[in-house]
Amino acid sequence: MVSLKKDTIRVLVVDDEAAVRELLADFLNSLGYEVVCATNGREGLQAYTEGRFDVVISDLMMSPMDGLELLNATKKVNPEAIFIMITGYPSIETAMDAIKKGASDYISKPFHIDEIKLKIERTLMERSLKGRLKNVRGVIWALLISIPVWLVLGIALARLLK
């Protein structure tokens, strides 16, 4: 098994249409992503639980497990999972349902292949920014906690030196 570089982005593509899987896999590989494909939600869930994936791109309408079921199961494994839903049967209801259940984005077929690239880059950037924000919040809390301690020590030292 080849070891992955730390910055290699792994994408799981789940779609019951071979042409869509191949198109996405070839395109994402050309962008430098490592891609694993699955033909349905069950295969996708098995691959997701066995491997580390940064992004999941899944079709909505599949059997025996559809994209929403896969989304729910993926979020149970990793609540922070980046999940992009693709469907050939777009509707406001399905889009809203997917977003409510935790999908990062929603794309209607037919789609422009560059749209996939933009959606992945945007969601990865959002995740990175959220991680940085957590770090900044941690530093702020550490400063807020340590300032009173140093202030009290300073006052105590000033009184001792009088």
Secondary structure, 3 states (H helix, E strand, C coil): CCCCCCCCCEEEEECCCHHHHHHHHHHHHHCCCEEEEECCHHHHHHHHHHCCCCEEEEECCCCCCCHHHHHHHHHHHCCCCEEEEEECCCCHHHHHHHHHCCCCEEEECCCCHHHHHHHHHHHHHHHHHHHHHHHHHHHHHHHHHHHHHHHHHHHHHHHHHC
